[in-house]
Amino acid sequence: MDLSSLEIFCAVATQRSITRAAQHLARVQSNVTTRVKLLEEELKVQLFSRDGRKMTLTPDGHRMFAYAQRLLSLAEEARQAMTPDRPTGQLRIGAMESTAATRLPALLSSYHSRWPQVHLELSIGTSCSLVDEVASSRLDCAFVAEAGFDGLPEPGTRFAECGLKATWAYAEEMLLVLPPNHPPASRPEDLKITTLAAFSRGCTYRSVLERWLSTRAFEGDNYWNVMEFGSYHSILASVAAGSCFALCPRSILDLQRAPIDVRTQEIAAIDTWLIARSTYITSAYEALLRSVEARRHFPSGGGMAQAPLDRSTNRMSLKDHAAPI
């Protein structure tokens, strides 16, 4: 068992796909498959259940996932402790509201404890606005969602066209949130209500939901009604009341504690990237980049990537969580 095998295992666990894991690790698919099989043989357990191309952690896999997270984090901590040139200066970071609320607290807290001499500044915005701010040097780097670039080619190409470099940070599960008595809706035509609750236009995740709804041709261009809100609290309250449906990141739902009945189901997974100008290189940014790469196998409460969960229905609270993504 080596760190490389553990990194591959965690990538497959978070991506739920050999193909996607290979893409994000820049490895050939056959190598990823072989390393997973060798790890299973070494541990003498089945780590994944396989359903076509979908990979789901078994109970043994979930236990191993927790150990792998700890080992990878400890290895990165050792690497950073041995770094001769300690980063200094200022680092201006941008992020979507959902990322700032769920993924960044643990990451930036750990970064600050290791590199207290680096002055961190965090700005909130939408993916499109953050790209503009990084490209124009108003920010040094930013976490942006893939869905913020409708109509552009694959991530590596579209970021390069803006003069940016990108490192994959995590995949966010997007859940369709329905009233508790609403039947499952795997397709737009399964929806029994026509009103969606969302933030204002320009919000990344609203565009994801609208794109999903557009896969079905309905009568007229104004088939869907939209109620615009300023917080997840009001969105979830309206859904629970039965008047509408919404799209919400799983990481936001995982923040909630007090129970309320709604039905949820995954309809998409959106990649989030750490971007910077192609020519931007500082010790502070390189340290952040290493931290992201080390912590992207962690669930939202302790790092970057969302660990897979076996849930068909969530019970959540209406703890207020404002601002668009």
C-alpha positions as CSV (number, residue, x, y, z in Angstrom):
1,M,0.0,0.0,0.0
2,D,1.5,3.3,-1.0
3,L,0.3,7.0,-1.1
4,S,-0.2,6.9,-4.9
5,S,-2.6,3.9,-4.5
6,L,-4.5,5.7,-1.8
7,E,-4.8,8.9,-3.9
8,I,-6.2,6.8,-6.8
9,F,-8.6,5.0,-4.4
10,C,-9.9,8.3,-3.0
11,A,-10.3,9.8,-6.5
12,V,-12.4,6.9,-7.6
13,A,-14.5,7.1,-4.4
14,T,-15.2,10.8,-4.8
15,Q,-15.7,10.7,-8.6
16,R,-17.7,7.4,-8.5
17,S,-16.1,6.6,-11.8
18,I,-12.9,5.1,-13.1
19,T,-13.0,7.3,-16.2
20,R,-13.5,10.6,-14.3
21,A,-10.9,9.6,-11.7
22,A,-8.4,8.9,-14.5
23,Q,-9.1,12.2,-16.1
24,H,-8.6,14.2,-12.9
25,L,-5.4,12.3,-12.0
26,A,-4.0,12.6,-15.6
27,R,-3.6,8.8,-15.7
28,V,-4.6,6.2,-18.2
29,Q,-7.9,4.4,-17.2
30,S,-6.3,0.9,-17.2
31,N,-3.7,2.1,-14.7
32,V,-6.4,3.3,-12.3
33,T,-8.4,0.1,-12.7
34,T,-5.3,-2.0,-12.0
35,R,-4.3,0.0,-8.9
36,V,-7.8,-0.3,-7.4
37,K,-7.8,-4.1,-8.0
38,L,-4.4,-4.5,-6.5
39,L,-5.4,-2.5,-3.4
40,E,-8.5,-4.7,-3.0
41,E,-6.3,-7.8,-3.3
42,E,-3.8,-6.5,-0.8
43,L,-6.6,-5.6,1.8
44,K,-8.6,-8.8,0.9
45,V,-11.8,-6.9,0.8
46,Q,-14.1,-5.4,-1.9
47,L,-13.8,-1.7,-1.7
48,F,-16.4,-0.8,-4.5
49,S,-19.6,-2.3,-5.8
50,R,-19.8,-1.9,-9.5
51,D,-23.0,-1.1,-11.4
52,G,-22.0,-0.6,-15.0
53,R,-19.6,2.4,-15.0
54,K,-20.8,3.6,-11.6
55,M,-18.5,2.8,-8.6
56,T,-20.0,2.9,-5.1
57,L,-18.1,2.4,-1.9
58,T,-19.0,-0.8,0.1
59,P,-19.1,-0.7,3.9
60,D,-15.4,-1.8,3.9
61,G,-14.7,0.9,1.3
62,H,-16.2,3.6,3.5
63,R,-14.0,2.5,6.4
64,M,-10.9,2.5,4.2
65,F,-11.8,5.9,2.7
66,A,-11.6,7.4,6.2
67,Y,-8.2,5.9,6.8
68,A,-6.9,7.0,3.4
69,Q,-8.0,10.6,4.1
70,R,-6.0,10.7,7.3
71,L,-2.9,9.1,5.7
72,L,-2.9,11.5,2.7
73,S,-3.4,14.5,5.0
74,L,-0.5,13.4,7.3
75,A,1.8,12.9,4.3
76,E,1.0,16.4,3.0
77,E,1.6,17.9,6.4
78,A,5.0,16.3,6.5
79,R,5.8,17.6,3.0
80,Q,4.9,21.1,4.0
81,A,6.8,20.9,7.3
82,M,9.9,20.1,5.3
83,T,9.5,22.9,2.8
84,P,12.6,25.1,3.1
85,D,11.1,28.3,1.6
86,R,8.2,29.3,3.8
87,P,5.5,31.3,1.8
88,T,5.0,34.9,2.7
89,G,3.1,37.9,1.3
90,Q,-0.6,38.4,0.4
91,L,-3.0,36.0,-1.3
92,R,-6.3,37.3,-2.6
93,I,-8.8,34.4,-3.0
94,G,-12.2,34.4,-4.6
95,A,-14.9,31.9,-4.1
96,M,-18.6,31.2,-4.6
97,E,-20.7,31.6,-1.5
98,S,-21.4,27.9,-1.2
99,T,-17.7,27.1,-1.4
100,A,-16.8,29.8,1.2
101,A,-19.4,28.4,3.6
102,T,-18.8,24.7,3.3
103,R,-15.4,23.9,1.8
104,L,-13.0,26.7,2.6
105,P,-13.2,27.2,6.4
106,A,-11.2,24.1,7.3
107,L,-8.9,24.6,4.3
108,L,-8.0,28.2,5.1
109,S,-7.8,27.6,8.8
110,S,-5.3,24.8,8.2
111,Y,-3.4,27.0,5.7
112,H,-3.2,29.9,8.2
113,S,-2.0,27.7,11.0
114,R,0.9,26.5,8.9
115,W,1.7,29.8,7.1
116,P,0.6,32.6,9.5
117,Q,2.9,35.0,7.7
118,V,0.7,34.9,4.6
119,H,-2.1,37.6,4.6
120,L,-5.3,36.0,3.3
121,E,-8.2,38.0,1.7
122,L,-11.4,36.2,0.7
123,S,-13.9,37.7,-1.8
124,I,-17.3,36.3,-2.7
125,G,-18.8,36.3,-6.2
126,T,-20.3,34.2,-9.0
127,S,-18.2,32.0,-11.1
128,C,-18.3,34.4,-14.1
129,S,-17.5,37.5,-12.1
130,L,-14.6,35.6,-10.3
131,V,-13.1,34.6,-13.7
132,D,-13.1,38.3,-14.7
133,E,-11.5,39.4,-11.5
134,V,-8.7,36.8,-11.7
135,A,-8.1,37.6,-15.4
136,S,-7.8,41.3,-14.6
137,S,-5.5,40.7,-11.6
138,R,-8.0,42.0,-9.0
139,L,-7.8,38.5,-7.4
140,D,-4.8,36.2,-7.4
141,C,-6.9,33.0,-7.6
142,A,-10.5,31.8,-7.2
143,F,-12.7,28.7,-6.8
144,V,-15.1,28.6,-9.7
145,A,-17.7,26.1,-10.9
146,E,-17.5,24.5,-14.3
147,A,-21.2,25.4,-15.0
148,G,-20.3,29.1,-15.0
149,F,-19.1,28.9,-18.6
150,D,-22.0,27.9,-20.7
151,G,-21.3,27.2,-24.3
152,L,-17.5,27.1,-24.0
153,P,-15.4,24.0,-24.7
154,E,-13.8,21.7,-22.2
155,P,-12.3,23.2,-19.0
156,G,-8.6,23.1,-20.0
157,T,-9.4,24.9,-23.3
158,R,-11.8,27.5,-22.0
159,F,-9.7,28.5,-19.0
160,A,-6.6,28.8,-21.3
161,E,-8.6,31.0,-23.6
162,C,-9.0,33.4,-20.7
163,G,-5.2,33.3,-20.0
164,L,-5.9,31.1,-16.9
165,K,-4.6,27.8,-15.5
166,A,-6.9,25.5,-13.6
167,T,-6.6,22.8,-11.0
168,W,-9.5,20.5,-10.2
169,A,-10.6,21.0,-6.5
170,Y,-13.8,19.0,-6.0
171,A,-17.0,17.7,-7.5
172,E,-20.2,19.0,-6.0
173,E,-23.3,16.8,-6.0
174,M,-26.3,18.8,-7.0
175,L,-29.7,17.7,-5.5
176,L,-33.1,18.4,-6.9
177,V,-35.1,19.4,-3.8
178,L,-38.8,18.6,-3.9
179,P,-41.8,18.8,-1.5
180,P,-42.0,15.8,0.8
181,N,-45.0,14.2,-0.9
182,H,-43.8,14.8,-4.4
183,P,-43.0,11.6,-6.3
184,P,-39.5,11.0,-7.7
185,A,-38.7,13.2,-10.7
186,S,-35.7,11.8,-12.7
187,R,-36.9,13.8,-15.7
188,P,-38.3,17.4,-16.0
189,E,-41.6,15.9,-17.3
190,D,-42.0,14.1,-14.0
191,L,-42.4,17.3,-12.1
192,K,-45.9,18.0,-10.8
193,I,-45.3,21.6,-10.0
194,T,-44.0,24.3,-12.4
195,T,-42.5,26.9,-10.1
196,L,-38.8,26.8,-9.3
197,A,-37.1,28.6,-6.4
198,A,-33.7,30.1,-7.2
199,F,-31.4,33.0,-6.8
200,S,-31.3,35.8,-9.4
201,R,-29.9,35.3,-12.9
202,G,-26.2,34.9,-13.1
203,C,-26.1,32.3,-10.3
204,T,-24.2,29.3,-11.4
205,Y,-26.4,26.6,-10.0
206,R,-29.6,28.3,-11.3
207,S,-28.2,27.9,-14.8
208,V,-27.6,24.2,-14.2
209,L,-31.2,23.7,-13.2
210,E,-32.5,25.7,-16.1
211,R,-30.3,23.7,-18.5
212,W,-31.7,20.5,-17.0
213,L,-35.3,21.7,-17.4
214,S,-34.6,22.7,-21.0
215,T,-33.9,19.1,-22.0
216,R,-37.7,18.7,-22.2
217,A,-39.7,20.6,-24.8
218,F,-42.8,22.1,-23.2
219,E,-45.5,24.3,-24.7
220,G,-44.2,27.8,-25.0
221,D,-41.0,29.5,-23.7
222,N,-42.5,30.5,-20.3
223,Y,-43.6,27.1,-19.1
224,W,-41.6,27.4,-15.8
225,N,-42.4,30.1,-13.3
226,V,-39.5,31.4,-11.2
227,M,-39.6,32.7,-7.6
228,E,-36.3,34.5,-6.8
229,F,-34.9,34.4,-3.2
230,G,-31.9,35.8,-1.4
231,S,-31.1,32.9,0.9
232,Y,-31.3,29.1,1.1
233,H,-33.4,29.5,4.2
234,S,-36.3,31.0,2.2
235,I,-35.8,28.6,-0.7
236,L,-35.9,25.5,1.5
237,A,-38.9,26.8,3.4
238,S,-40.9,27.4,0.2
239,V,-40.0,23.9,-1.1
240,A,-41.0,22.3,2.2
241,A,-44.4,24.2,2.0
242,G,-45.1,22.5,-1.3
243,S,-45.2,25.5,-3.5
244,C,-42.0,24.9,-5.6
245,F,-38.9,22.9,-6.3
246,A,-35.2,23.9,-6.2
247,L,-31.6,22.8,-6.9
248,C,-29.1,22.9,-4.0
249,P,-25.5,21.7,-3.4
250,R,-25.4,18.6,-1.1
251,S,-22.7,20.4,0.9
252,I,-25.2,23.2,1.8
253,L,-27.8,20.6,2.8
254,D,-25.2,18.8,5.0
255,L,-24.8,22.0,7.0
256,Q,-28.4,21.7,8.2
257,R,-29.2,20.0,11.5
258,A,-32.8,20.3,12.7
259,P,-35.1,18.0,10.7
260,I,-37.6,19.1,8.0
261,D,-39.2,16.9,5.4
262,V,-38.2,17.3,1.8
263,R,-37.4,14.8,-0.9
264,T,-34.0,15.0,-2.6
265,Q,-32.3,13.3,-5.5
266,E,-29.1,13.8,-7.3
267,I,-29.4,15.1,-10.9
268,A,-25.8,16.4,-11.6
269,A,-22.3,16.7,-10.4
270,I,-20.4,19.9,-11.0
271,D,-16.7,20.3,-11.0
272,T,-15.1,23.2,-9.2
273,W,-11.7,24.4,-10.1
274,L,-9.0,26.6,-8.5
275,I,-8.0,29.1,-11.2
276,A,-5.1,31.6,-11.5
277,R,-3.5,33.6,-14.2
278,S,-1.2,31.4,-16.3
279,T,1.9,33.5,-15.4
280,Y,1.0,33.8,-11.7
281,I,3.5,31.9,-9.5
282,T,4.2,32.8,-5.8
283,S,5.1,30.7,-2.8
284,A,1.8,31.5,-1.1
285,Y,-0.2,30.3,-4.1
286,E,1.9,27.2,-4.5
287,A,1.3,26.4,-0.9
288,L,-2.5,26.8,-1.4
289,L,-2.4,24.6,-4.5
290,R,-0.6,21.8,-2.5
291,S,-3.2,22.1,0.2
292,V,-6.1,21.8,-2.2
293,E,-4.6,18.8,-3.9
294,A,-4.0,17.1,-0.6
295,R,-7.5,17.9,0.9
296,R,-9.7,17.4,-2.1
297,H,-10.4,13.8,-1.0
298,F,-12.2,15.1,2.2
299,P,-15.9,15.7,2.8
300,S,-17.1,19.3,2.9
301,G,-16.9,19.7,6.7
302,G,-13.1,19.0,6.7
303,G,-11.7,19.8,3.3
304,M,-12.6,19.8,-0.4
305,A,-14.2,16.8,-2.0
306,Q,-17.6,15.5,-1.1
307,A,-17.4,11.9,0.1
308,P,-20.2,9.7,-1.4
309,L,-23.2,9.2,0.8
310,D,-26.0,6.6,0.5
311,R,-29.2,8.6,0.9
312,S,-32.3,8.9,-1.2
313,T,-34.1,11.3,1.2
314,N,-32.6,14.0,3.4
315,R,-34.1,15.5,6.5
316,M,-32.6,19.0,7.1
317,S,-33.0,22.2,9.0
318,L,-33.8,25.7,7.9
319,K,-30.8,27.2,9.5
320,D,-30.4,30.4,7.5
321,H,-27.6,30.4,4.9
322,A,-27.8,33.5,2.7
323,A,-26.3,34.7,-0.5
324,P,-26.2,33.4,-4.1
325,I,-23.6,31.1,-5.5
